[in-house]
């Protein structure tokens, strides 16, 4: 099955995020990449600042992307804490 957002075909998860949020830039520019160096991070943040300076309206979808990532992380964190508590209780430990 093919998926579209507007006139654009969604080929993978990255396309979906870019098109759904209207970023027009790869999400990695705003979120970073695992294992990036301090120099790479600084360059990425500088590029992001330049892009936002040229297109201030992009701040809203970038903020929306950040919220989605934070919410997803919070769900994973809550699940991990719940599992750790369940393991302690199952092992006879305190809650």
ZARO-802875 format. One line per 10 residues: their letters; for each residue y, x, z of N, C-alpha, C. Coordinates in Angstrom, 1 decimal. Example, Ala and Ser with C-alpha at 12.3 -4.5 7.8 and 13.67 -1.06 7.14 Angstrom:
2
as = -5.7,13.2,7.8,-4.5,12.3,7.8,-3.3,13.2,7.8; -2.2,12.8,7.1,-1.1,13.7,7.1,0.0,12.9,7.9 .
REM end
This chain:
95
xxxxxxxxxx = -1.2,0.8,0.0,0.0,0.0,0.0,1.2,0.9,0.0; 2.2,0.5,-0.8,3.5,1.3,-0.9,4.5,0.6,0.0; 5.3,1.4,0.6,6.4,0.9,1.5,7.8,1.3,1.0; 8.7,0.4,1.1,10.1,0.7,0.6,11.1,0.3,1.7; 12.2,1.1,1.7,13.3,0.7,2.5,14.5,0.7,1.5; 15.0,-0.5,1.2,15.9,-0.6,0.1,15.2,-0.3,-1.2; 15.9,0.5,-2.0,15.3,0.9,-3.3,14.4,2.2,-3.2; 14.3,2.7,-2.0,13.6,4.0,-1.8,12.2,3.9,-1.3; 11.3,4.6,-1.9,9.9,4.5,-1.5,9.7,5.5,-0.3; 8.9,5.0,0.7,8.6,5.8,1.9,7.3,6.5,1.6 .
xxxxxxxxxx = 7.3,7.8,1.6,6.1,8.5,1.3,5.4,9.0,2.6; 6.2,9.3,3.7,5.6,9.8,4.9,6.5,9.4,6.1; 6.1,9.8,7.3,6.8,9.4,8.5,8.3,9.9,8.4; 8.4,11.1,7.9,9.8,11.7,7.8,10.6,10.9,6.9; 10.1,10.5,5.8,10.9,9.6,4.9,11.3,8.3,5.6; 10.3,7.8,6.4,10.6,6.5,7.1,11.8,6.7,8.0; 11.8,7.8,8.8,12.8,8.0,9.8,14.2,8.2,9.1; 14.2,9.1,8.1,15.4,9.4,7.3,16.0,8.1,6.7; 15.1,7.3,6.1,15.6,6.1,5.4,16.0,5.0,6.3; 15.2,4.8,7.4,15.4,3.7,8.3,16.7,4.0,9.1 .
xxxxxxxxxx = 17.0,5.2,9.4,18.2,5.5,10.2,19.4,5.8,9.3; 19.1,6.0,8.0,20.2,6.3,7.1,20.8,7.6,7.3; 20.0,8.6,7.7,20.5,9.9,8.0,20.9,10.7,6.7; 20.0,10.7,5.8,20.3,11.4,4.6,20.1,12.9,4.8; 19.6,13.3,6.0,19.3,14.7,6.3,17.9,14.7,7.0; 17.2,15.8,7.0,15.9,15.8,7.7,16.1,15.7,9.2; 15.3,14.9,9.9,15.4,14.7,11.3,15.3,16.1,12.1; 14.6,17.0,11.5,14.5,18.4,12.2,15.9,19.0,12.4; 16.8,18.7,11.5,18.2,19.3,11.7,18.7,18.8,13.0; 18.5,17.6,13.4,19.0,17.1,14.6,18.2,17.3,15.8 .
xxxxxxxxxx = 16.8,17.4,15.6,15.9,17.5,16.7,15.4,18.9,17.0; 15.5,19.7,16.0,14.9,21.1,16.1,13.5,21.1,15.7; 12.9,22.3,15.7,11.6,22.6,15.4,10.9,23.3,16.5; 9.6,23.0,16.8,8.9,23.8,17.8,8.9,25.3,17.5; 9.2,26.1,18.5,9.2,27.5,18.3,10.4,28.1,17.6; 11.4,27.3,17.4,12.6,27.9,16.8,13.3,28.9,17.7; 13.8,30.0,17.1,14.5,31.0,17.9,15.9,30.5,18.3; 16.5,31.3,19.2,17.9,31.0,19.6,18.8,31.0,18.5; 18.6,32.0,17.6,19.5,32.1,16.4,19.3,31.0,15.5; 18.0,30.5,15.3,17.8,29.4,14.4,18.4,28.1,15.0 .
xxxxxxxxxx = 18.3,28.0,16.3,18.8,26.8,17.0,20.4,26.8,16.8; 21.0,27.9,17.1,22.4,28.0,16.9,22.9,27.7,15.5; 22.2,28.2,14.5,22.5,27.9,13.1,22.3,26.4,12.8; 21.2,25.8,13.3,21.0,24.4,13.1,22.1,23.5,13.8; 22.5,23.9,15.0,23.5,23.1,15.7,24.9,23.3,15.0; 25.1,24.5,14.5,26.4,24.7,13.7,26.4,23.8,12.4; 25.2,23.8,11.8,25.1,23.0,10.5,25.3,21.5,10.9; 24.7,21.0,11.9,24.9,19.7,12.4,26.3,19.3,12.7; 27.0,20.2,13.4,28.4,20.0,13.7,29.2,19.9,12.5; 29.0,20.8,11.5,29.7,20.7,10.2,29.5,19.4,9.5 .
xxxxxxxxxx = 28.2,18.9,9.5,27.9,17.7,8.8,28.6,16.5,9.5; 28.6,16.5,10.8,29.2,15.4,11.5,30.7,15.4,11.4; 31.3,16.6,11.3,32.7,16.7,11.0,33.1,16.2,9.6; 32.2,16.4,8.7,32.5,15.9,7.3,32.2,14.4,7.2; 31.3,13.9,8.0,30.9,12.5,7.9,30.7,11.9,9.3; 31.8,11.5,10.0,31.7,11.1,11.4,30.8,9.8,11.6; 30.7,9.0,10.5,29.9,7.8,10.6,28.4,8.1,10.8; 28.0,9.3,10.5,26.6,9.8,10.7,26.3,9.9,12.2; 27.2,9.9,13.1,27.0,10.1,14.5,26.1,8.9,15.0; 26.4,7.7,14.5,25.6,6.6,15.0,24.1,6.7,14.7 .
xxxxxxxxxx = 23.7,6.9,13.5,22.3,7.0,13.2,21.6,8.2,13.9; 22.4,9.3,14.0,21.9,10.5,14.7,21.6,10.2,16.2; 22.6,9.4,16.8,22.4,9.0,18.2,21.2,8.1,18.3; 21.0,7.2,17.3,19.8,6.3,17.4,18.5,7.1,17.3; 18.5,8.1,16.5,17.3,9.0,16.4,17.0,9.6,17.7; 18.1,10.1,18.4,17.9,10.8,19.7,17.4,9.8,20.7; 17.9,8.6,20.7,17.4,7.6,21.6,15.9,7.3,21.4; 15.5,7.1,20.1,14.1,6.9,19.8,13.2,8.0,20.3; 13.6,9.2,20.2,12.8,10.4,20.6,12.8,10.4,22.1; 13.9,10.1,22.8,13.9,10.1,24.3,13.0,9.0,24.8 .
xxxxxxxxxx = 13.1,7.8,24.2,12.2,6.7,24.6,10.8,7.0,24.4; 10.4,7.6,23.3,9.0,8.0,23.1,8.6,9.0,24.1; 9.4,10.0,24.4,9.0,11.0,25.4,8.8,10.4,26.7; 9.7,9.5,27.1,9.6,8.8,28.4,8.3,8.0,28.5; 7.9,7.4,27.5,6.6,6.7,27.5,5.5,7.6,27.7; 5.5,8.8,27.0,4.4,9.8,27.2,4.4,10.3,28.6; 5.6,10.6,29.1,5.8,11.1,30.5,5.2,10.1,31.5; 5.6,8.9,31.4,5.1,7.8,32.3,3.6,7.7,32.2; 3.0,7.8,31.0,1.6,7.7,30.9,0.9,8.9,31.5; 1.4,10.1,31.3,0.9,11.3,31.9,0.9,11.3,33.4 .
xxxxxxxxxx = 2.0,10.8,34.0,2.1,10.7,35.4,1.1,9.6,36.0; 1.0,8.5,35.3,0.0,7.5,35.7,-1.4,8.1,35.7; -1.7,8.8,34.6,-3.1,9.4,34.5,-3.3,10.4,35.6; -2.3,11.2,35.9,-2.5,12.2,37.0,-2.7,11.5,38.3; -1.9,10.5,38.6,-2.1,9.7,39.9,-3.5,9.1,39.9; -3.9,8.5,38.8,-5.3,7.9,38.8,-6.4,8.9,39.0; -6.2,10.1,38.5,-7.2,11.2,38.7,-7.2,11.6,40.2; -6.0,11.7,40.8,-6.0,12.1,42.2,-6.7,11.0,43.1; -6.4,9.8,42.8,-7.0,8.7,43.6,-8.5,8.6,43.3; -8.9,8.8,42.1,-10.3,8.8,41.8,-11.1,9.9,42.5 .
xxxxx = -10.4,11.0,42.7,-11.0,12.2,43.3,-10.9,12.1,44.9; -10.3,11.0,45.3,-10.2,10.8,46.8,-8.9,11.4,47.4; -8.0,11.8,46.6,-6.7,12.4,47.0,-5.7,11.3,47.3; -4.6,11.7,47.8,-3.5,10.8,48.1,-2.8,10.4,46.8; -2.1,9.3,46.9,-1.3,8.8,45.7,-0.1,9.6,45.6 .
REM end
